[in-house]
Amino acid sequence: MIFFLILFQSDLFGQTDSVWNVMILKKGNQPEIKDNMAVFSQTGFYLYRNCFYDLKFRDKTKKTLRLIDIKPDTLIFIGISGKKDSDFTQASKDTFLIDHKSIDQLLLVKDWGTENSKKINCDDYYFIFHRSVINNRYESKYANVFPSGDPNELVPRLSSYGITYHYEYGGKLYYHSGIKVHTSKYSDEQKAKALNGVMTVLNLIINKRVDVTIQKN
């Protein structure tokens, strides 16, 4: 089915240079394409590249991982860097290719100290992978965390407060700020195309079929 979906979406949208995105949608709800698709919403939100997510897996392990790419049914992450300075080249060497079905819960952290979080049960949600010309990605920001040295990278992280920024130090994330995030707003045409892509995959997931309109000359 995955191979068929790849061929179908490429033919339907003519997007040979497009990327894969994934929307998470609460079952029983109709998807909506809003101006800000990064924050949690039961009517659909996207996972963004370069953003940290707190995940609990079905084997009971928990990991905070940075999304670097999206493939059909697969999320590609790296871990938290062990760097102890502002050396931007010292990225995490751990890469995780994760089947989305292995994720039990998405955790939206409320308190950085206790790691108390709002728990999103993935069994109640659809993971809708579809092609798009829009690369859903958040860029890092840079600021001086320590009194001396170069600015540190501040990486976005999805929390119960929306997108917050954190810096990596010694294999851990430390909260820096809740800087207002500016997302690239979708045009009406882009919203329509994204919604069409989502609805096509959702119909395939639920009904195991694809509806195609044939125009007669």
Contacts in CASP RR format, 6 or more apart in sequence:
PFRMAT RR
TARGET T0000
AUTHOR 0000-0000-0000
METHOD contacts of the structure
MODEL  1
MIFFLILFQSDLFGQTDSVWNVMILKKGNQPEIKDNMAVFSQTGFYLYRN
CFYDLKFRDKTKKTLRLIDIKPDTLIFIGISGKKDSDFTQASKDTFLIDH
KSIDQLLLVKDWGTENSKKINCDDYYFIFHRSVINNRYESKYANVFPSGD
PNELVPRLSSYGITYHYEYGGKLYYHSGIKVHTSKYSDEQKAKALNGVMT
VLNLIINKRVDVTIQKN
1 204 0 8 1.000
2 72 0 8 1.000
2 73 0 8 1.000
5 72 0 8 1.000
5 129 0 8 1.000
5 201 0 8 1.000
5 204 0 8 1.000
6 72 0 8 1.000
8 200 0 8 1.000
8 210 0 8 1.000
9 15 0 8 1.000
9 130 0 8 1.000
9 131 0 8 1.000
9 197 0 8 1.000
9 200 0 8 1.000
9 201 0 8 1.000
10 16 0 8 1.000
10 131 0 8 1.000
12 197 0 8 1.000
12 200 0 8 1.000
13 131 0 8 1.000
13 193 0 8 1.000
13 197 0 8 1.000
15 131 0 8 1.000
15 132 0 8 1.000
15 133 0 8 1.000
17 133 0 8 1.000
18 131 0 8 1.000
18 132 0 8 1.000
18 133 0 8 1.000
19 70 0 8 1.000
19 131 0 8 1.000
19 132 0 8 1.000
19 133 0 8 1.000
19 134 0 8 1.000
19 135 0 8 1.000
20 70 0 8 1.000
20 71 0 8 1.000
20 72 0 8 1.000
20 129 0 8 1.000
20 130 0 8 1.000
20 131 0 8 1.000
20 132 0 8 1.000
21 46 0 8 1.000
21 47 0 8 1.000
21 70 0 8 1.000
21 129 0 8 1.000
21 130 0 8 1.000
21 131 0 8 1.000
21 132 0 8 1.000
21 134 0 8 1.000
21 136 0 8 1.000
21 194 0 8 1.000
22 46 0 8 1.000
22 47 0 8 1.000
22 70 0 8 1.000
22 75 0 8 1.000
22 100 0 8 1.000
22 127 0 8 1.000
22 128 0 8 1.000
22 129 0 8 1.000
22 130 0 8 1.000
23 31 0 8 1.000
23 37 0 8 1.000
23 44 0 8 1.000
23 45 0 8 1.000
23 46 0 8 1.000
23 126 0 8 1.000
23 127 0 8 1.000
23 128 0 8 1.000
23 130 0 8 1.000
23 198 0 8 1.000
24 44 0 8 1.000
24 45 0 8 1.000
24 46 0 8 1.000
24 47 0 8 1.000
24 106 0 8 1.000
24 125 0 8 1.000
24 126 0 8 1.000
24 127 0 8 1.000
24 128 0 8 1.000
25 31 0 8 1.000
25 42 0 8 1.000
25 43 0 8 1.000
25 44 0 8 1.000
25 125 0 8 1.000
25 126 0 8 1.000
25 128 0 8 1.000
25 198 0 8 1.000
25 202 0 8 1.000
26 42 0 8 1.000
26 43 0 8 1.000
26 44 0 8 1.000
26 124 0 8 1.000
26 125 0 8 1.000
27 124 0 8 1.000
27 125 0 8 1.000
27 126 0 8 1.000
29 42 0 8 1.000
29 43 0 8 1.000
29 44 0 8 1.000
30 43 0 8 1.000
31 43 0 8 1.000
31 44 0 8 1.000
31 128 0 8 1.000
31 195 0 8 1.000
31 198 0 8 1.000
31 199 0 8 1.000
31 202 0 8 1.000
32 41 0 8 1.000
32 43 0 8 1.000
32 44 0 8 1.000
33 186 0 8 1.000
33 191 0 8 1.000
33 194 0 8 1.000
33 195 0 8 1.000
33 198 0 8 1.000
34 41 0 8 1.000
34 43 0 8 1.000
35 183 0 8 1.000
35 185 0 8 1.000
35 186 0 8 1.000
36 181 0 8 1.000
36 183 0 8 1.000
37 44 0 8 1.000
37 45 0 8 1.000
37 46 0 8 1.000
37 136 0 8 1.000
37 183 0 8 1.000
37 186 0 8 1.000
38 45 0 8 1.000
38 46 0 8 1.000
38 48 0 8 1.000
38 51 0 8 1.000
38 136 0 8 1.000
38 138 0 8 1.000
38 158 0 8 1.000
38 162 0 8 1.000
38 163 0 8 1.000
38 181 0 8 1.000
38 183 0 8 1.000
39 45 0 8 1.000
39 158 0 8 1.000
39 162 0 8 1.000
39 163 0 8 1.000
40 108 0 8 1.000
40 120 0 8 1.000
40 158 0 8 1.000
40 160 0 8 1.000
40 162 0 8 1.000
46 136 0 8 1.000
47 53 0 8 1.000
47 67 0 8 1.000
47 70 0 8 1.000
47 75 0 8 1.000
47 136 0 8 1.000
48 67 0 8 1.000
48 136 0 8 1.000
48 137 0 8 1.000
48 138 0 8 1.000
48 156 0 8 1.000
49 67 0 8 1.000
49 68 0 8 1.000
49 69 0 8 1.000
49 70 0 8 1.000
49 135 0 8 1.000
49 136 0 8 1.000
49 137 0 8 1.000
49 138 0 8 1.000
50 66 0 8 1.000
50 67 0 8 1.000
50 68 0 8 1.000
50 137 0 8 1.000
50 138 0 8 1.000
50 139 0 8 1.000
50 140 0 8 1.000
50 155 0 8 1.000
50 156 0 8 1.000
51 66 0 8 1.000
51 67 0 8 1.000
51 138 0 8 1.000
51 155 0 8 1.000
51 156 0 8 1.000
51 157 0 8 1.000
51 158 0 8 1.000
51 163 0 8 1.000
52 64 0 8 1.000
52 65 0 8 1.000
52 66 0 8 1.000
52 67 0 8 1.000
52 80 0 8 1.000
52 155 0 8 1.000
52 156 0 8 1.000
52 157 0 8 1.000
52 158 0 8 1.000
52 166 0 8 1.000
52 173 0 8 1.000
53 64 0 8 1.000
53 65 0 8 1.000
53 66 0 8 1.000
53 67 0 8 1.000
53 77 0 8 1.000
53 106 0 8 1.000
53 157 0 8 1.000
53 158 0 8 1.000
54 62 0 8 1.000
54 63 0 8 1.000
54 64 0 8 1.000
54 106 0 8 1.000
54 107 0 8 1.000
54 108 0 8 1.000
54 109 0 8 1.000
54 117 0 8 1.000
54 157 0 8 1.000
54 158 0 8 1.000
55 62 0 8 1.000
55 63 0 8 1.000
55 64 0 8 1.000
55 65 0 8 1.000
55 103 0 8 1.000
55 105 0 8 1.000
55 106 0 8 1.000
55 107 0 8 1.000
56 62 0 8 1.000
56 103 0 8 1.000
56 104 0 8 1.000
56 105 0 8 1.000
56 106 0 8 1.000
56 107 0 8 1.000
56 119 0 8 1.000
57 63 0 8 1.000
57 102 0 8 1.000
57 103 0 8 1.000
57 104 0 8 1.000
58 102 0 8 1.000
58 103 0 8 1.000
58 104 0 8 1.000
59 102 0 8 1.000
62 107 0 8 1.000
63 77 0 8 1.000
63 79 0 8 1.000
63 96 0 8 1.000
64 79 0 8 1.000
64 80 0 8 1.000
64 157 0 8 1.000
64 173 0 8 1.000
65 77 0 8 1.000
65 78 0 8 1.000
65 79 0 8 1.000
65 96 0 8 1.000
65 98 0 8 1.000
66 77 0 8 1.000
66 78 0 8 1.000
66 79 0 8 1.000
66 80 0 8 1.000
66 92 0 8 1.000
66 155 0 8 1.000
67 75 0 8 1.000
67 76 0 8 1.000
67 77 0 8 1.000
68 76 0 8 1.000
68 77 0 8 1.000
68 78 0 8 1.000
68 95 0 8 1.000
69 76 0 8 1.000
70 76 0 8 1.000
70 129 0 8 1.000
72 129 0 8 1.000
73 99 0 8 1.000
73 100 0 8 1.000
73 101 0 8 1.000
73 127 0 8 1.000
73 129 0 8 1.000
74 97 0 8 1.000
74 98 0 8 1.000
74 99 0 8 1.000
74 100 0 8 1.000
75 97 0 8 1.000
75 98 0 8 1.000
75 100 0 8 1.000
76 95 0 8 1.000
76 96 0 8 1.000
76 97 0 8 1.000
76 98 0 8 1.000
77 95 0 8 1.000
77 96 0 8 1.000
77 98 0 8 1.000
78 91 0 8 1.000
78 92 0 8 1.000
78 93 0 8 1.000
78 94 0 8 1.000
78 95 0 8 1.000
78 96 0 8 1.000
79 92 0 8 1.000
79 94 0 8 1.000
79 96 0 8 1.000
80 92 0 8 1.000
80 168 0 8 1.000
80 170 0 8 1.000
80 171 0 8 1.000
80 172 0 8 1.000
80 173 0 8 1.000
81 90 0 8 1.000
81 91 0 8 1.000
81 92 0 8 1.000
81 168 0 8 1.000
81 170 0 8 1.000
81 171 0 8 1.000
82 90 0 8 1.000
82 92 0 8 1.000
82 168 0 8 1.000
82 169 0 8 1.000
82 170 0 8 1.000
82 171 0 8 1.000
83 90 0 8 1.000
83 168 0 8 1.000
83 169 0 8 1.000
83 170 0 8 1.000
84 169 0 8 1.000
84 170 0 8 1.000
85 149 0 8 1.000
86 145 0 8 1.000
86 146 0 8 1.000
86 149 0 8 1.000
86 150 0 8 1.000
86 151 0 8 1.000
86 152 0 8 1.000
86 153 0 8 1.000
88 153 0 8 1.000
100 122 0 8 1.000
100 127 0 8 1.000
103 122 0 8 1.000
104 121 0 8 1.000
104 122 0 8 1.000
104 123 0 8 1.000
105 119 0 8 1.000
105 120 0 8 1.000
105 121 0 8 1.000
105 122 0 8 1.000
106 119 0 8 1.000
106 120 0 8 1.000
106 122 0 8 1.000
107 117 0 8 1.000
107 118 0 8 1.000
107 119 0 8 1.000
107 120 0 8 1.000
108 117 0 8 1.000
108 118 0 8 1.000
108 119 0 8 1.000
108 120 0 8 1.000
108 158 0 8 1.000
108 159 0 8 1.000
108 160 0 8 1.000
108 162 0 8 1.000
109 115 0 8 1.000
109 116 0 8 1.000
109 117 0 8 1.000
109 157 0 8 1.000
109 159 0 8 1.000
109 160 0 8 1.000
110 116 0 8 1.000
110 117 0 8 1.000
110 118 0 8 1.000
110 159 0 8 1.000
110 160 0 8 1.000
110 161 0 8 1.000
112 174 0 8 1.000
112 175 0 8 1.000
117 160 0 8 1.000
118 160 0 8 1.000
126 202 0 8 1.000
126 205 0 8 1.000
128 198 0 8 1.000
128 201 0 8 1.000
128 202 0 8 1.000
128 205 0 8 1.000
129 201 0 8 1.000
130 194 0 8 1.000
130 197 0 8 1.000
130 198 0 8 1.000
130 200 0 8 1.000
130 201 0 8 1.000
131 197 0 8 1.000
132 193 0 8 1.000
132 194 0 8 1.000
132 197 0 8 1.000
133 190 0 8 1.000
133 193 0 8 1.000
134 184 0 8 1.000
134 186 0 8 1.000
134 190 0 8 1.000
134 194 0 8 1.000
138 156 0 8 1.000
138 163 0 8 1.000
138 181 0 8 1.000
140 153 0 8 1.000
140 154 0 8 1.000
140 155 0 8 1.000
140 156 0 8 1.000
141 153 0 8 1.000
141 154 0 8 1.000
141 165 0 8 1.000
141 179 0 8 1.000
142 151 0 8 1.000
142 152 0 8 1.000
142 153 0 8 1.000
142 154 0 8 1.000
143 151 0 8 1.000
143 152 0 8 1.000
143 154 0 8 1.000
143 176 0 8 1.000
143 177 0 8 1.000
144 150 0 8 1.000
144 151 0 8 1.000
144 152 0 8 1.000
145 151 0 8 1.000
145 152 0 8 1.000
145 167 0 8 1.000
145 176 0 8 1.000
146 152 0 8 1.000
152 167 0 8 1.000
153 167 0 8 1.000
153 168 0 8 1.000
154 165 0 8 1.000
154 166 0 8 1.000
154 167 0 8 1.000
154 176 0 8 1.000
154 177 0 8 1.000
154 179 0 8 1.000
155 165 0 8 1.000
155 166 0 8 1.000
155 167 0 8 1.000
155 168 0 8 1.000
155 173 0 8 1.000
156 163 0 8 1.000
156 164 0 8 1.000
156 165 0 8 1.000
156 181 0 8 1.000
157 163 0 8 1.000
157 164 0 8 1.000
157 165 0 8 1.000
157 166 0 8 1.000
157 173 0 8 1.000
161 178 0 8 1.000
162 181 0 8 1.000
163 178 0 8 1.000
163 181 0 8 1.000
164 175 0 8 1.000
164 176 0 8 1.000
164 177 0 8 1.000
164 178 0 8 1.000
164 179 0 8 1.000
165 175 0 8 1.000
165 176 0 8 1.000
165 177 0 8 1.000
165 178 0 8 1.000
165 179 0 8 1.000
166 173 0 8 1.000
166 174 0 8 1.000
166 175 0 8 1.000
166 176 0 8 1.000
167 173 0 8 1.000
167 174 0 8 1.000
167 176 0 8 1.000
168 174 0 8 1.000
186 194 0 8 1.000
200 210 0 8 1.000
203 209 0 8 1.000
203 210 0 8 1.000
203 211 0 8 1.000
204 210 0 8 1.000
END
